[in-house]
Amino acid sequence: MGQPTHGHGGHGAGHEGGHGSLKSYVIGFILSIVLTIIPLVVVMNDMMGKTGTIVLILILAVLQFAVQLWFFMHLKDGENAKWNITALLFAALILLVVVVGSIWIMTYNTVAH
């Protein structure tokens, strides 16, 4: 006469292993806010030179990315956590090689001049 109810009783328990705790979310949220406010304060108060500000923003952006993956995307959780982190590090290495290689070529390409 209706749909089976066996799926409703374990709804919360079935997903609990894949989600972080409230403490984890609060820590991630606070870190995200801090990592956003620091460059904002530096830029608005002209606390660093142009190069220093850009480097600071880039470093904090990478940290912000790591916080998002770690605390909100649950990169460290699950049965494939080691493979997820390995794949992410490999992708970051490929990205670094492409970006640094491109900058190297654009900087030292004397044929184009």
Backbone as JSON Lines, residues from 0, in Angstrom:
{"i":0,"aa":"M","n":[0.81,-1.17,0.0],"ca":[0.0,0.0,0.0],"c":[0.86,1.24,0.0]}
{"i":1,"aa":"G","n":[2.0,1.26,0.18],"ca":[2.87,2.44,0.13],"c":[4.28,1.98,-0.12]}
{"i":2,"aa":"Q","n":[5.14,2.91,-0.12],"ca":[6.54,2.55,-0.31],"c":[7.1,2.0,0.99]}
{"i":3,"aa":"P","n":[8.07,1.13,0.89],"ca":[8.69,0.59,2.11],"c":[9.35,1.71,2.92]}
{"i":4,"aa":"T","n":[9.3,1.56,4.22],"ca":[9.84,2.6,5.09],"c":[11.24,2.29,5.58]}
{"i":5,"aa":"H","n":[11.84,1.21,5.1],"ca":[13.17,0.86,5.62],"c":[14.22,1.9,5.24]}
{"i":6,"aa":"G","n":[14.02,2.66,4.2],"ca":[14.99,3.68,3.79],"c":[14.9,4.93,4.64]}
{"i":7,"aa":"H","n":[13.74,5.2,5.26],"ca":[13.56,6.43,6.03],"c":[14.2,6.36,7.4]}
{"i":8,"aa":"G","n":[14.19,5.19,8.02],"ca":[14.71,5.07,9.38],"c":[16.21,5.3,9.47]}
{"i":9,"aa":"G","n":[16.96,4.92,8.43],"ca":[18.41,5.05,8.47],"c":[18.92,6.21,7.63]}
{"i":10,"aa":"H","n":[18.06,7.14,7.27],"ca":[18.47,8.22,6.38],"c":[19.63,9.03,6.94]}
{"i":11,"aa":"G","n":[19.51,9.47,8.17],"ca":[20.58,10.27,8.78],"c":[21.81,9.45,9.06]}
{"i":12,"aa":"A","n":[21.63,8.22,9.5],"ca":[22.76,7.38,9.86],"c":[23.55,6.95,8.64]}
{"i":13,"aa":"G","n":[22.88,6.78,7.5],"ca":[23.56,6.34,6.3],"c":[24.51,7.39,5.74]}
{"i":14,"aa":"H","n":[24.22,8.65,5.96],"ca":[25.04,9.72,5.42],"c":[26.0,10.3,6.46]}
{"i":15,"aa":"E","n":[25.89,9.88,7.68],"ca":[26.68,10.48,8.75],"c":[28.18,10.29,8.55]}
{"i":16,"aa":"G","n":[28.59,9.14,8.02],"ca":[30.01,8.88,7.84],"c":[30.64,9.79,6.8]}
{"i":17,"aa":"G","n":[29.87,10.3,5.83],"ca":[30.41,11.12,4.77],"c":[30.4,12.59,5.08]}
{"i":18,"aa":"H","n":[29.87,12.99,6.2],"ca":[29.78,14.41,6.54],"c":[30.64,14.72,7.74]}
{"i":19,"aa":"G","n":[31.1,15.96,7.8],"ca":[31.92,16.39,8.92],"c":[31.08,16.75,10.12]}
{"i":20,"aa":"S","n":[31.75,16.93,11.22],"ca":[31.06,17.32,12.44],"c":[30.82,18.83,12.44]}
{"i":21,"aa":"L","n":[30.01,19.28,13.36],"ca":[29.76,20.71,13.49],"c":[31.05,21.43,13.82]}
{"i":22,"aa":"K","n":[31.87,20.82,14.68],"ca":[33.16,21.43,15.04],"c":[34.03,21.62,13.79]}
{"i":23,"aa":"S","n":[34.07,20.63,12.94],"ca":[34.86,20.7,11.71],"c":[34.36,21.83,10.81]}
{"i":24,"aa":"Y","n":[33.04,21.94,10.67],"ca":[32.48,23.01,9.84],"c":[32.76,24.38,10.42]}
{"i":25,"aa":"V","n":[32.66,24.52,11.73],"ca":[32.91,25.82,12.37],"c":[34.38,26.21,12.2]}
{"i":26,"aa":"I","n":[35.3,25.26,12.41],"ca":[36.72,25.55,12.23],"c":[36.99,25.96,10.78]}
{"i":27,"aa":"G","n":[36.44,25.23,9.83],"ca":[36.62,25.57,8.42],"c":[36.04,26.93,8.09]}
{"i":28,"aa":"F","n":[34.88,27.25,8.64],"ca":[34.25,28.54,8.39],"c":[35.09,29.68,8.94]}
{"i":29,"aa":"I","n":[35.58,29.51,10.18],"ca":[36.4,30.56,10.8],"c":[37.7,30.74,10.02]}
{"i":30,"aa":"L","n":[38.34,29.65,9.63],"ca":[39.56,29.76,8.83],"c":[39.29,30.46,7.5]}
{"i":31,"aa":"S","n":[38.16,30.14,6.87],"ca":[37.81,30.79,5.61],"c":[37.63,32.29,5.79]}
{"i":32,"aa":"I","n":[36.96,32.68,6.85],"ca":[36.75,34.1,7.12],"c":[38.09,34.8,7.37]}
{"i":33,"aa":"V","n":[38.94,34.2,8.19],"ca":[40.24,34.81,8.49],"c":[41.09,34.93,7.22]}
{"i":34,"aa":"L","n":[41.1,33.87,6.4],"ca":[41.89,33.89,5.17],"c":[41.33,34.86,4.13]}
{"i":35,"aa":"T","n":[40.1,35.28,4.3],"ca":[39.52,36.28,3.42],"c":[39.77,37.69,3.95]}
{"i":36,"aa":"I","n":[39.69,37.85,5.26],"ca":[39.84,39.18,5.87],"c":[41.28,39.68,5.81]}
{"i":37,"aa":"I","n":[42.26,38.79,5.97],"ca":[43.66,39.22,5.98],"c":[44.03,39.98,4.7]}
{"i":38,"aa":"P","n":[43.83,39.42,3.5],"ca":[44.2,40.21,2.32],"c":[43.34,41.46,2.14]}
{"i":39,"aa":"L","n":[42.09,41.4,2.57],"ca":[41.22,42.57,2.48],"c":[41.8,43.73,3.3]}
{"i":40,"aa":"V","n":[42.2,43.44,4.53],"ca":[42.78,44.46,5.4],"c":[44.1,44.98,4.82]}
{"i":41,"aa":"V","n":[44.92,44.08,4.3],"ca":[46.21,44.49,3.74],"c":[46.0,45.41,2.54]}
{"i":42,"aa":"V","n":[45.06,45.07,1.67],"ca":[44.81,45.9,0.48],"c":[44.17,47.23,0.86]}
{"i":43,"aa":"M","n":[43.18,47.21,1.72],"ca":[42.47,48.46,2.06],"c":[43.34,49.44,2.83]}
{"i":44,"aa":"N","n":[44.29,48.94,3.62],"ca":[45.15,49.82,4.4],"c":[46.51,50.04,3.75]}
{"i":45,"aa":"D","n":[46.69,49.53,2.54],"ca":[47.94,49.7,1.79],"c":[49.15,49.35,2.66]}
{"i":46,"aa":"M","n":[49.1,48.17,3.28],"ca":[50.12,47.76,4.24],"c":[51.37,47.18,3.59]}
{"i":47,"aa":"M","n":[51.29,46.76,2.34],"ca":[52.43,46.15,1.64],"c":[52.55,46.77,0.26]}
{"i":48,"aa":"G","n":[53.69,46.54,-0.35],"ca":[53.88,46.96,-1.73],"c":[53.05,46.1,-2.66]}
{"i":49,"aa":"K","n":[53.06,46.46,-3.93],"ca":[52.24,45.75,-4.92],"c":[52.64,44.28,-5.04]}
{"i":50,"aa":"T","n":[53.94,44.02,-5.14],"ca":[54.4,42.63,-5.28],"c":[54.09,41.82,-4.03]}
{"i":51,"aa":"G","n":[54.35,42.39,-2.87],"ca":[54.07,41.69,-1.62],"c":[52.59,41.39,-1.45]}
{"i":52,"aa":"T","n":[51.75,42.34,-1.84],"ca":[50.31,42.14,-1.74],"c":[49.85,41.01,-2.66]}
{"i":53,"aa":"I","n":[50.37,41.0,-3.88],"ca":[49.99,39.95,-4.83],"c":[50.44,38.58,-4.33]}
{"i":54,"aa":"V","n":[51.66,38.51,-3.8],"ca":[52.17,37.23,-3.27],"c":[51.32,36.78,-2.08]}
{"i":55,"aa":"L","n":[50.99,37.72,-1.18],"ca":[50.15,37.39,-0.03],"c":[48.78,36.87,-0.48]}
{"i":56,"aa":"I","n":[48.17,37.54,-1.43],"ca":[46.86,37.11,-1.92],"c":[46.94,35.71,-2.54]}
{"i":57,"aa":"L","n":[47.99,35.45,-3.31],"ca":[48.13,34.13,-3.94],"c":[48.34,33.04,-2.89]}
{"i":58,"aa":"I","n":[49.17,33.3,-1.91],"ca":[49.42,32.31,-0.86],"c":[48.14,32.03,-0.07]}
{"i":59,"aa":"L","n":[47.43,33.09,0.3],"ca":[46.21,32.89,1.08],"c":[45.09,32.26,0.23]}
{"i":60,"aa":"A","n":[45.12,32.5,-1.07],"ca":[44.14,31.84,-1.95],"c":[44.38,30.33,-1.99]}
{"i":61,"aa":"V","n":[45.63,29.93,-2.05],"ca":[45.96,28.5,-2.04],"c":[45.56,27.89,-0.69]}
{"i":62,"aa":"L","n":[45.83,28.6,0.39],"ca":[45.41,28.11,1.71],"c":[43.89,28.02,1.81]}
{"i":63,"aa":"Q","n":[43.2,29.0,1.25],"ca":[41.73,28.99,1.24],"c":[41.22,27.76,0.48]}
{"i":64,"aa":"F","n":[41.85,27.47,-0.65],"ca":[41.51,26.3,-1.45],"c":[41.69,25.02,-0.64]}
{"i":65,"aa":"A","n":[42.81,24.93,0.08],"ca":[43.08,23.75,0.91],"c":[42.05,23.62,2.03]}
{"i":66,"aa":"V","n":[41.7,24.74,2.66],"ca":[40.69,24.71,3.73],"c":[39.35,24.23,3.18]}
{"i":67,"aa":"Q","n":[38.96,24.73,2.02],"ca":[37.69,24.31,1.41],"c":[37.68,22.81,1.13]}
{"i":68,"aa":"L","n":[38.78,22.31,0.56],"ca":[38.85,20.88,0.28],"c":[38.86,20.04,1.55]}
{"i":69,"aa":"W","n":[39.6,20.48,2.54],"ca":[39.8,19.69,3.75],"c":[38.55,19.67,4.62]}
{"i":70,"aa":"F","n":[37.97,20.85,4.87],"ca":[36.88,20.93,5.84],"c":[35.48,20.78,5.22]}
{"i":71,"aa":"F","n":[35.3,21.2,3.97],"ca":[33.96,21.19,3.39],"c":[33.75,20.12,2.32]}
{"i":72,"aa":"M","n":[34.79,19.8,1.57],"ca":[34.66,18.78,0.54],"c":[35.07,17.4,1.04]}
{"i":73,"aa":"H","n":[35.5,17.31,2.3],"ca":[35.83,16.04,2.97],"c":[36.86,15.23,2.2]}
{"i":74,"aa":"L","n":[37.89,15.9,1.77],"ca":[38.96,15.23,1.03],"c":[39.61,14.13,1.86]}
{"i":75,"aa":"K","n":[39.68,14.33,3.16],"ca":[40.37,13.37,4.03],"c":[39.48,12.22,4.48]}
{"i":76,"aa":"D","n":[38.2,12.28,4.18],"ca":[37.26,11.26,4.66],"c":[37.01,10.21,3.59]}
{"i":77,"aa":"G","n":[36.51,9.09,4.02],"ca":[36.1,8.04,3.1],"c":[37.18,6.99,2.9]}
{"i":78,"aa":"E","n":[36.8,5.94,2.19],"ca":[37.7,4.82,1.99],"c":[38.78,5.13,0.95]}
{"i":79,"aa":"N","n":[38.54,6.11,0.09],"ca":[39.51,6.46,-0.95],"c":[40.26,7.75,-0.63]}
{"i":80,"aa":"A","n":[40.36,8.11,0.62],"ca":[40.97,9.39,1.0],"c":[42.42,9.48,0.52]}
{"i":81,"aa":"K","n":[43.17,8.41,0.68],"ca":[44.58,8.42,0.26],"c":[44.68,8.65,-1.24]}
{"i":82,"aa":"W","n":[43.82,8.02,-2.02],"ca":[43.85,8.19,-3.46],"c":[43.37,9.57,-3.87]}
{"i":83,"aa":"N","n":[42.39,10.1,-3.16],"ca":[41.91,11.46,-3.45],"c":[43.02,12.48,-3.25]}
{"i":84,"aa":"I","n":[43.74,12.36,-2.14],"ca":[44.84,13.29,-1.86],"c":[45.96,13.11,-2.87]}
{"i":85,"aa":"T","n":[46.27,11.86,-3.21],"ca":[47.32,11.6,-4.19],"c":[46.96,12.19,-5.55]}
{"i":86,"aa":"A","n":[45.72,12.01,-5.97],"ca":[45.28,12.56,-7.25],"c":[45.32,14.09,-7.24]}
{"i":87,"aa":"L","n":[44.93,14.69,-6.13],"ca":[44.97,16.14,-6.02],"c":[46.4,16.65,-6.08]}
{"i":88,"aa":"L","n":[47.32,16.0,-5.37],"ca":[48.72,16.42,-5.4],"c":[49.33,16.26,-6.8]}
{"i":89,"aa":"F","n":[48.97,15.19,-7.49],"ca":[49.46,14.98,-8.85],"c":[48.92,16.07,-9.78]}
{"i":90,"aa":"A","n":[47.64,16.4,-9.64],"ca":[47.05,17.47,-10.46],"c":[47.71,18.81,-10.16]}
{"i":91,"aa":"A","n":[48.02,19.06,-8.89],"ca":[48.7,20.3,-8.52],"c":[50.1,20.35,-9.13]}
{"i":92,"aa":"L","n":[50.79,19.21,-9.15],"ca":[52.11,19.14,-9.76],"c":[52.03,19.44,-11.26]}
{"i":93,"aa":"I","n":[51.09,18.85,-11.94],"ca":[50.91,19.11,-13.37],"c":[50.6,20.59,-13.61]}
{"i":94,"aa":"L","n":[49.71,21.14,-12.8],"ca":[49.37,22.56,-12.92],"c":[50.6,23.44,-12.7]}
{"i":95,"aa":"L","n":[51.39,23.12,-11.7],"ca":[52.6,23.88,-11.41],"c":[53.58,23.82,-12.58]}
{"i":96,"aa":"V","n":[53.77,22.64,-13.16],"ca":[54.68,22.48,-14.29],"c":[54.19,23.3,-15.49]}
{"i":97,"aa":"V","n":[52.9,23.27,-15.75],"ca":[52.35,24.03,-16.89],"c":[52.5,25.53,-16.67]}
{"i":98,"aa":"V","n":[52.15,26.0,-15.47],"ca":[52.22,27.44,-15.19],"c":[53.67,27.92,-15.19]}
{"i":99,"aa":"V","n":[54.55,27.24,-14.46],"ca":[55.95,27.65,-14.4],"c":[56.6,27.52,-15.78]}
{"i":100,"aa":"G","n":[56.3,26.46,-16.49],"ca":[56.84,26.31,-17.85],"c":[56.37,27.41,-18.78]}
{"i":101,"aa":"S","n":[55.12,27.78,-18.68],"ca":[54.59,28.86,-19.53],"c":[55.25,30.19,-19.2]}
{"i":102,"aa":"I","n":[55.4,30.46,-17.91],"ca":[56.06,31.71,-17.51],"c":[57.52,31.7,-17.96]}
{"i":103,"aa":"W","n":[58.17,30.57,-17.83],"ca":[59.56,30.44,-18.26],"c":[59.68,30.74,-19.76]}
{"i":104,"aa":"I","n":[58.82,30.14,-20.55],"ca":[58.87,30.33,-22.0],"c":[58.58,31.78,-22.36]}
{"i":105,"aa":"M","n":[57.56,32.38,-21.73],"ca":[57.22,33.77,-22.04],"c":[58.33,34.73,-21.62]}
{"i":106,"aa":"T","n":[59.03,34.41,-20.55],"ca":[60.07,35.3,-20.03],"c":[61.36,35.19,-20.86]}
{"i":107,"aa":"Y","n":[61.75,34.01,-21.22],"ca":[63.05,33.8,-21.86],"c":[62.96,33.48,-23.35]}
{"i":108,"aa":"N","n":[61.83,33.74,-23.98],"ca":[61.7,33.49,-25.4],"c":[62.27,34.69,-26.16]}
{"i":109,"aa":"T","n":[63.48,34.52,-26.67],"ca":[64.12,35.61,-27.41],"c":[63.79,35.59,-28.89]}
{"i":110,"aa":"V","n":[63.23,34.52,-29.39],"ca":[62.87,34.42,-30.81],"c":[61.74,35.39,-31.14]}
{"i":111,"aa":"A","n":[60.8,35.59,-30.21],"ca":[59.62,36.42,-30.47],"c":[59.97,37.9,-30.51]}
{"i":112,"aa":"H","n":[61.13,38.3,-30.02],"ca":[61.48,39.74,-29.96],"c":[62.03,40.21,-31.24]}
